[in-house]
Amino acid sequence: MNTTQFEKIRSGRGFFAALDQSGGSTPKALAEYGIERDRYSSDAEMFDLVHAMRTRVLTSPAFDGSRVLAAILFEQTMERDVDGVPTAQYLWDQKNVVPFLKVDKGLAAEQDDVQLMKPIDTLDDLLERANRHQIFGTKMRSVINDANEAGISAIVDQQFTYARRIGAAGLVPIIEPEVSISSPHKEQAEMLLRDAIAKHVGALPEDALVMLKLTIPTEPGLYGELGSDPRVLRIVALSGGYSRDEACALLARDPTLIASFSRALLEGLTEAQTDDQFNARLDSSINQIYQASIHNQPPT
């Protein structure tokens, strides 16, 4: 493991950029960027367009390791180049940003008020390629729609089962059991989730490492005890459908969390903007998310 990257993730001041929209979420991301479906007629064309969008973000002078600690990549993004350099290598060598990889294959149908991940049948191959690209860690997402103890237990069991395999391959897994912000019993779901995660973390070997990516909880500081466990490298927060302003306001109230935003980071960026307009808007967004993330962090 790269010790410089490890220290940056463990104690750096800043946030994560989630640039990992996959096949299902790409059309919406492109539409928000100003590229409608009539601009592409195949998945290949769609992924070319979204890679151009991501390249514009990654190469922007606003985007670097002084405020962005890490970037989570989609599998195809890892296999592509930015400015002629493999994306993960570009991120670390040129921007001082630690590369992560989304490894899940999307969500299964809802059962017990949750959506487990579909089986990650290519995980071993993905982890081998991730190591080849010098990826630091992985991310995998499942969704909790209501406070159902059996469902939440199943979600956390599945996440930690995959996390053990990822850790054994030398990467740090980000576990992302997202509690829907529209859950009718969001606070109760979060308490059940905290307890289920704590049980699994408590059973990990002392030298194991995991990260958590969680919905900003209704009760600020809910995950504070988890965050202080040495086996939990960092806890990051997803924006979860909140606007950037809402997400940043909520985040700034919670001393345990830093941002790992996707849609909220890209909000307001469009293809039609000049580079100056694009870079200014991205700089403003990055600064807002950075300030919310370091709000409660001690200076280094």
C-alpha positions as a LaTeX table, in Angstrom:
\begin{tabular}{lrrr}
\hline
Residue & $x$ (\AA) & $y$ (\AA) & $z$ (\AA) \\
\hline
Met1 & 0.00 & 0.00 & 0.00 \\
Asn2 & 1.19 & 3.50 & $-0.88$ \\
Thr3 & 1.88 & 5.08 & 2.53 \\
Thr4 & 1.60 & 8.66 & 1.18 \\
Gln5 & $-1.85$ & 7.88 & $-0.19$ \\
Phe6 & $-2.80$ & 6.13 & 3.07 \\
Glu7 & $-1.92$ & 9.21 & 5.14 \\
Lys8 & $-3.77$ & 11.51 & 2.74 \\
Ile9 & $-6.93$ & 9.41 & 3.04 \\
Arg10 & $-6.61$ & 8.97 & 6.81 \\
Ser11 & $-6.00$ & 12.55 & 7.82 \\
Gly12 & $-6.10$ & 14.84 & 4.78 \\
Arg13 & $-8.34$ & 17.91 & 4.77 \\
Gly14 & $-10.70$ & 17.79 & 1.82 \\
Phe15 & $-13.28$ & 15.53 & 0.19 \\
Phe16 & $-13.82$ & 12.75 & $-2.36$ \\
Ala17 & $-15.03$ & 13.36 & $-5.92$ \\
Ala18 & $-17.35$ & 10.54 & $-7.01$ \\
Leu19 & $-17.01$ & 10.33 & $-10.80$ \\
Asp20 & $-18.33$ & 6.80 & $-11.05$ \\
Gln21 & $-21.67$ & 7.02 & $-12.87$ \\
Ser22 & $-22.10$ & 3.71 & $-14.68$ \\
Gly23 & $-24.39$ & 2.54 & $-17.48$ \\
Gly24 & $-27.65$ & 3.14 & $-15.63$ \\
Ser25 & $-26.90$ & 6.63 & $-14.30$ \\
Thr26 & $-24.87$ & 8.00 & $-17.22$ \\
Pro27 & $-27.79$ & 9.29 & $-19.38$ \\
Lys28 & $-29.04$ & 11.43 & $-16.48$ \\
Ala29 & $-25.54$ & 12.75 & $-15.76$ \\
Leu30 & $-25.09$ & 13.64 & $-19.42$ \\
Ala31 & $-28.52$ & 15.31 & $-19.60$ \\
Glu32 & $-27.63$ & 17.51 & $-16.62$ \\
Tyr33 & $-24.41$ & 18.41 & $-18.44$ \\
Gly34 & $-26.50$ & 19.46 & $-21.46$ \\
Ile35 & $-26.08$ & 16.37 & $-23.65$ \\
Glu36 & $-29.45$ & 14.83 & $-24.52$ \\
Arg37 & $-30.06$ & 11.26 & $-25.68$ \\
Asp38 & $-30.35$ & 12.27 & $-29.33$ \\
Arg39 & $-26.60$ & 13.02 & $-29.30$ \\
Tyr40 & $-25.66$ & 9.33 & $-29.04$ \\
Ser41 & $-27.06$ & 6.12 & $-30.47$ \\
Ser42 & $-24.98$ & 3.46 & $-28.71$ \\
Asp43 & $-23.43$ & 2.75 & $-25.34$ \\
Ala44 & $-19.98$ & 3.26 & $-26.87$ \\
Glu45 & $-20.88$ & 6.79 & $-27.98$ \\
Met46 & $-22.48$ & 7.50 & $-24.60$ \\
Phe47 & $-19.36$ & 6.42 & $-22.72$ \\
Asp48 & $-17.14$ & 8.47 & $-25.05$ \\
Leu49 & $-19.21$ & 11.54 & $-24.21$ \\
Val50 & $-19.16$ & 10.95 & $-20.46$ \\
His51 & $-15.40$ & 10.34 & $-20.55$ \\
Ala52 & $-14.98$ & 13.69 & $-22.30$ \\
Met53 & $-17.04$ & 15.28 & $-19.52$ \\
Arg54 & $-14.94$ & 13.60 & $-16.81$ \\
Thr55 & $-11.72$ & 14.53 & $-18.58$ \\
Arg56 & $-12.81$ & 18.16 & $-18.56$ \\
Val57 & $-13.33$ & 17.93 & $-14.79$ \\
Leu58 & $-10.07$ & 16.10 & $-14.06$ \\
Thr59 & $-7.92$ & 18.36 & $-16.21$ \\
Ser60 & $-9.46$ & 21.58 & $-14.87$ \\
Pro61 & $-7.03$ & 23.72 & $-12.85$ \\
Ala62 & $-9.74$ & 23.80 & $-10.15$ \\
Phe63 & $-9.41$ & 20.05 & $-9.61$ \\
Asp64 & $-6.37$ & 18.98 & $-7.61$ \\
Gly65 & $-5.21$ & 17.35 & $-4.40$ \\
Ser66 & $-5.15$ & 20.54 & $-2.37$ \\
Arg67 & $-8.92$ & 20.17 & $-1.86$ \\
Val68 & $-9.84$ & 16.85 & $-3.49$ \\
Leu69 & $-8.40$ & 13.90 & $-1.57$ \\
Ala70 & $-9.61$ & 11.13 & $-3.86$ \\
Ala71 & $-11.67$ & 10.35 & $-6.94$ \\
Ile72 & $-13.90$ & 7.30 & $-7.38$ \\
Leu73 & $-13.78$ & 5.99 & $-10.95$ \\
Phe74 & $-16.06$ & 3.84 & $-13.08$ \\
Glu75 & $-14.37$ & 0.71 & $-14.46$ \\
Gln76 & $-14.29$ & 2.08 & $-18.02$ \\
Thr77 & $-12.74$ & 5.34 & $-16.79$ \\
Met78 & $-9.92$ & 3.38 & $-15.15$ \\
Glu79 & $-9.23$ & 1.65 & $-18.48$ \\
Arg80 & $-9.10$ & 4.95 & $-20.41$ \\
Asp81 & $-6.54$ & 7.73 & $-20.59$ \\
Val82 & $-6.55$ & 11.38 & $-19.61$ \\
Asp83 & $-4.09$ & 13.52 & $-21.57$ \\
Gly84 & $-2.49$ & 10.32 & $-22.86$ \\
Val85 & $-1.91$ & 8.87 & $-19.39$ \\
Pro86 & $-3.97$ & 6.08 & $-17.74$ \\
Thr87 & $-6.62$ & 7.82 & $-15.62$ \\
Ala88 & $-5.53$ & 6.53 & $-12.19$ \\
Gln89 & $-1.89$ & 7.36 & $-12.89$ \\
Tyr90 & $-2.88$ & 10.82 & $-14.14$ \\
Leu91 & $-4.87$ & 11.47 & $-10.97$ \\
Trp92 & $-2.00$ & 10.64 & $-8.63$ \\
Asp93 & 1.02 & 11.81 & $-10.63$ \\
Gln94 & $-0.46$ & 15.02 & $-12.04$ \\
Lys95 & $-3.12$ & 15.99 & $-9.49$ \\
Asn96 & $-2.08$ & 14.32 & $-6.20$ \\
Val97 & $-5.57$ & 12.76 & $-6.00$ \\
Val98 & $-5.92$ & 9.15 & $-4.76$ \\
Pro99 & $-7.76$ & 6.82 & $-7.19$ \\
Phe100 & $-10.60$ & 4.50 & $-6.12$ \\
Leu101 & $-12.72$ & 2.15 & $-8.27$ \\
Lys102 & $-16.45$ & 1.42 & $-8.20$ \\
Val103 & $-16.77$ & $-2.38$ & $-8.31$ \\
Asp104 & $-20.47$ & $-3.15$ & $-7.86$ \\
Lys105 & $-22.68$ & $-4.22$ & $-10.76$ \\
Gly106 & $-25.80$ & $-2.34$ & $-9.70$ \\
Leu107 & $-28.76$ & $-3.14$ & $-7.50$ \\
Ala108 & $-30.94$ & $-6.23$ & $-7.18$ \\
Ala109 & $-34.73$ & $-6.00$ & $-6.85$ \\
Glu110 & $-36.06$ & $-4.74$ & $-3.52$ \\
Gln111 & $-36.59$ & $-7.28$ & $-0.77$ \\
Asp112 & $-37.18$ & $-6.58$ & 2.96 \\
Asp113 & $-37.18$ & $-2.82$ & 2.17 \\
Val114 & $-33.60$ & $-2.91$ & 0.83 \\
Gln115 & $-31.80$ & $-3.44$ & $-2.46$ \\
Leu116 & $-28.78$ & $-5.69$ & $-2.18$ \\
Met117 & $-26.04$ & $-5.54$ & $-4.80$ \\
Lys118 & $-26.27$ & $-7.85$ & $-7.76$ \\
Pro119 & $-23.55$ & $-10.54$ & $-7.53$ \\
Ile120 & $-20.14$ & $-9.05$ & $-8.38$ \\
Asp121 & $-19.18$ & $-12.02$ & $-10.53$ \\
Thr122 & $-16.10$ & $-10.38$ & $-12.07$ \\
Leu123 & $-14.63$ & $-9.18$ & $-8.76$ \\
Asp124 & $-11.35$ & $-11.13$ & $-8.86$ \\
Asp125 & $-10.57$ & $-9.89$ & $-12.37$ \\
Leu126 & $-11.54$ & $-6.33$ & $-11.42$ \\
Leu127 & $-9.28$ & $-6.37$ & $-8.37$ \\
Glu128 & $-6.38$ & $-7.70$ & $-10.41$ \\
Arg129 & $-6.81$ & $-4.87$ & $-12.94$ \\
Ala130 & $-7.24$ & $-2.33$ & $-10.14$ \\
Asn131 & $-3.93$ & $-3.40$ & $-8.64$ \\
Arg132 & $-2.29$ & $-3.14$ & $-12.05$ \\
His133 & $-3.56$ & 0.45 & $-12.30$ \\
Gln134 & $-2.36$ & 1.18 & $-8.73$ \\
Ile135 & $-5.87$ & 1.86 & $-7.46$ \\
Phe136 & $-5.94$ & 2.44 & $-3.68$ \\
Gly137 & $-9.44$ & 1.21 & $-2.85$ \\
Thr138 & $-12.90$ & 0.27 & $-4.09$ \\
Lys139 & $-16.51$ & 1.36 & $-3.61$ \\
Met140 & $-19.73$ & $-0.65$ & $-3.71$ \\
Arg141 & $-23.27$ & 0.62 & $-3.16$ \\
Ser142 & $-26.50$ & $-0.90$ & $-1.92$ \\
Val143 & $-29.69$ & 0.90 & $-0.81$ \\
Ile144 & $-31.84$ & 0.89 & 2.34 \\
Asn145 & $-35.38$ & 2.17 & 1.75 \\
Asp146 & $-36.83$ & 1.69 & 5.24 \\
Ala147 & $-36.00$ & 0.62 & 8.80 \\
Asn148 & $-36.22$ & $-3.14$ & 8.29 \\
Glu149 & $-33.80$ & $-4.95$ & 10.59 \\
Ala150 & $-33.62$ & $-8.15$ & 8.48 \\
Gly151 & $-32.99$ & $-6.17$ & 5.29 \\
Ile152 & $-30.35$ & $-3.94$ & 6.85 \\
Ser153 & $-28.60$ & $-6.95$ & 8.36 \\
Ala154 & $-28.54$ & $-8.63$ & 4.93 \\
Ile155 & $-27.11$ & $-5.48$ & 3.31 \\
Val156 & $-24.30$ & $-5.15$ & 5.83 \\
Asp157 & $-23.51$ & $-8.90$ & 5.73 \\
Gln158 & $-23.17$ & $-8.75$ & 1.94 \\
Gln159 & $-21.02$ & $-5.61$ & 2.02 \\
Phe160 & $-18.57$ & $-7.06$ & 4.56 \\
Thr161 & $-18.39$ & $-10.42$ & 2.75 \\
Tyr162 & $-17.13$ & $-8.62$ & $-0.37$ \\
Ala163 & $-15.00$ & $-6.25$ & 1.73 \\
Arg164 & $-12.99$ & $-9.18$ & 3.09 \\
Arg165 & $-12.13$ & $-10.31$ & $-0.45$ \\
Ile166 & $-11.19$ & $-6.76$ & $-1.46$ \\
Gly167 & $-9.00$ & $-6.32$ & 1.61 \\
Ala168 & $-7.30$ & $-9.66$ & 0.92 \\
Ala169 & $-6.38$ & $-8.32$ & $-2.54$ \\
Gly170 & $-4.59$ & $-5.37$ & $-0.90$ \\
Leu171 & $-7.19$ & $-2.68$ & $-1.56$ \\
Val172 & $-9.26$ & $-0.68$ & 0.95 \\
Pro173 & $-13.02$ & $-1.23$ & 0.47 \\
Ile174 & $-15.52$ & 1.61 & 0.80 \\
Ile175 & $-18.78$ & 0.11 & 2.05 \\
Glu176 & $-21.77$ & 2.18 & 0.88 \\
Pro177 & $-25.14$ & 1.11 & 2.32 \\
Glu178 & $-27.09$ & 4.22 & 1.32 \\
Val179 & $-30.14$ & 5.09 & 3.42 \\
Ser180 & $-32.65$ & 6.75 & 1.10 \\
Ile181 & $-33.29$ & 10.35 & 2.12 \\
Ser182 & $-36.99$ & 9.69 & 1.41 \\
Ser183 & $-37.16$ & 6.73 & 3.80 \\
Pro184 & $-40.26$ & 7.13 & 6.00 \\
His185 & $-38.21$ & 6.07 & 9.04 \\
Lys186 & $-34.79$ & 7.40 & 8.08 \\
Glu187 & $-33.47$ & 8.00 & 11.60 \\
Gln188 & $-34.47$ & 4.51 & 12.80 \\
Ala189 & $-32.91$ & 2.95 & 9.69 \\
Glu190 & $-29.66$ & 4.79 & 10.41 \\
Met191 & $-29.54$ & 3.54 & 14.00 \\
Leu192 & $-30.08$ & $-0.04$ & 12.84 \\
Leu193 & $-27.38$ & 0.46 & 10.22 \\
Arg194 & $-24.90$ & 1.89 & 12.72 \\
Asp195 & $-25.41$ & $-1.08$ & 15.05 \\
Ala196 & $-25.06$ & $-3.64$ & 12.23 \\
Ile197 & $-21.86$ & $-2.01$ & 10.95 \\
Ala198 & $-20.42$ & $-1.74$ & 14.48 \\
Lys199 & $-20.94$ & $-5.48$ & 15.01 \\
His200 & $-19.06$ & $-6.30$ & 11.79 \\
Val201 & $-16.26$ & $-3.79$ & 12.41 \\
Gly202 & $-15.83$ & $-5.21$ & 15.91 \\
Ala203 & $-15.29$ & $-8.67$ & 14.42 \\
Leu204 & $-12.58$ & $-7.53$ & 11.98 \\
Pro205 & $-8.92$ & $-8.39$ & 12.61 \\
Glu206 & $-7.00$ & $-5.53$ & 14.22 \\
Asp207 & $-5.01$ & $-4.86$ & 11.05 \\
Ala208 & $-8.06$ & $-4.79$ & 8.73 \\
Leu209 & $-9.15$ & $-1.54$ & 7.09 \\
Val210 & $-12.52$ & $-0.46$ & 5.74 \\
Met211 & $-14.09$ & 2.85 & 4.84 \\
Leu212 & $-17.75$ & 3.80 & 5.04 \\
Lys213 & $-19.78$ & 5.93 & 2.63 \\
Leu214 & $-23.06$ & 6.85 & 4.28 \\
Thr215 & $-26.06$ & 9.12 & 3.90 \\
Ile216 & $-25.70$ & 12.24 & 6.08 \\
Pro217 & $-27.56$ & 11.07 & 9.21 \\
Thr218 & $-30.57$ & 12.80 & 10.71 \\
Glu219 & $-28.73$ & 12.88 & 14.04 \\
Pro220 & $-25.36$ & 14.65 & 13.59 \\
Gly221 & $-22.44$ & 12.64 & 14.93 \\
Leu222 & $-24.37$ & 9.33 & 14.83 \\
Tyr223 & $-21.35$ & 7.53 & 13.35 \\
Gly224 & $-18.76$ & 9.20 & 15.58 \\
Glu225 & $-17.88$ & 6.07 & 17.56 \\
Leu226 & $-17.42$ & 4.09 & 14.33 \\
Gly227 & $-15.19$ & 6.87 & 12.99 \\
Ser228 & $-12.87$ & 6.56 & 15.97 \\
Asp229 & $-12.28$ & 2.82 & 15.46 \\
Pro230 & $-8.74$ & 2.36 & 14.02 \\
Arg231 & $-10.08$ & $-0.19$ & 11.52 \\
Val232 & $-12.33$ & 2.49 & 9.94 \\
Leu233 & $-9.95$ & 4.56 & 7.83 \\
Arg234 & $-12.46$ & 7.33 & 7.02 \\
Ile235 & $-16.19$ & 7.95 & 6.84 \\
Val236 & $-17.42$ & 9.90 & 3.82 \\
Ala237 & $-20.92$ & 11.11 & 3.01 \\
Leu238 & $-22.95$ & 10.86 & $-0.17$ \\
Ser239 & $-25.17$ & 13.72 & $-1.32$ \\
Gly240 & $-28.09$ & 11.33 & $-1.80$ \\
Gly241 & $-30.38$ & 13.52 & $-3.86$ \\
Tyr242 & $-29.93$ & 16.69 & $-1.82$ \\
Ser243 & $-28.92$ & 19.82 & $-3.74$ \\
Arg244 & $-25.32$ & 20.87 & $-3.21$ \\
Asp245 & $-26.43$ & 23.70 & $-0.88$ \\
Glu246 & $-28.55$ & 21.34 & 1.24 \\
Ala247 & $-25.90$ & 18.61 & 1.33 \\
Cys248 & $-23.16$ & 21.05 & 2.34 \\
Ala249 & $-25.30$ & 22.62 & 5.07 \\
Leu250 & $-26.09$ & 19.22 & 6.56 \\
Leu251 & $-22.50$ & 18.01 & 6.20 \\
Ala252 & $-21.08$ & 21.01 & 8.02 \\
Arg253 & $-23.08$ & 20.01 & 11.12 \\
Asp254 & $-21.45$ & 16.58 & 11.37 \\
Pro255 & $-17.87$ & 16.38 & 12.65 \\
Thr256 & $-17.44$ & 12.72 & 11.63 \\
Leu257 & $-18.01$ & 13.12 & 7.89 \\
Ile258 & $-16.37$ & 14.53 & 4.80 \\
Ala259 & $-18.07$ & 14.66 & 1.40 \\
Ser260 & $-17.98$ & 12.07 & $-1.34$ \\
Phe261 & $-20.30$ & 13.85 & $-3.75$ \\
Ser262 & $-21.17$ & 12.98 & $-7.34$ \\
Arg263 & $-24.18$ & 14.80 & $-8.76$ \\
Ala264 & $-23.81$ & 17.63 & $-6.20$ \\
Leu265 & $-20.21$ & 18.17 & $-7.35$ \\
Leu266 & $-21.15$ & 18.39 & $-11.03$ \\
Glu267 & $-24.29$ & 20.50 & $-10.46$ \\
Gly268 & $-24.29$ & 23.56 & $-12.71$ \\
Leu269 & $-21.58$ & 22.35 & $-15.13$ \\
Thr270 & $-22.58$ & 22.23 & $-18.81$ \\
Glu271 & $-20.91$ & 21.35 & $-22.08$ \\
Ala272 & $-21.81$ & 24.77 & $-23.53$ \\
Gln273 & $-19.80$ & 26.70 & $-20.94$ \\
Thr274 & $-16.51$ & 28.19 & $-22.05$ \\
Asp275 & $-13.48$ & 26.75 & $-20.29$ \\
Asp276 & $-13.28$ & 29.89 & $-18.14$ \\
Gln277 & $-16.95$ & 29.58 & $-17.14$ \\
Phe278 & $-16.63$ & 25.84 & $-16.55$ \\
Asn279 & $-13.49$ & 26.17 & $-14.45$ \\
Ala280 & $-14.94$ & 29.03 & $-12.39$ \\
Arg281 & $-18.11$ & 27.10 & $-11.66$ \\
Leu282 & $-16.18$ & 23.93 & $-10.77$ \\
Asp283 & $-13.83$ & 25.94 & $-8.55$ \\
Ser284 & $-16.80$ & 27.43 & $-6.71$ \\
Ser285 & $-18.42$ & 24.00 & $-6.25$ \\
Ile286 & $-15.19$ & 22.41 & $-5.06$ \\
Asn287 & $-14.61$ & 25.23 & $-2.60$ \\
Gln288 & $-18.13$ & 24.99 & $-1.16$ \\
Ile289 & $-17.85$ & 21.21 & $-0.66$ \\
Tyr290 & $-14.30$ & 21.55 & 0.70 \\
Gln291 & $-15.35$ & 24.17 & 3.25 \\
Ala292 & $-18.28$ & 22.00 & 4.41 \\
Ser293 & $-15.95$ & 18.99 & 4.70 \\
Ile294 & $-13.23$ & 20.71 & 6.73 \\
His295 & $-15.70$ & 22.69 & 8.86 \\
Asn296 & $-15.07$ & 20.50 & 11.89 \\
Gln297 & $-11.58$ & 19.21 & 11.05 \\
Pro298 & $-8.53$ & 20.39 & 12.97 \\
Pro299 & $-5.95$ & 22.23 & 10.87 \\
Thr300 & $-2.94$ & 20.12 & 9.86 \\
\hline
\end{tabular}
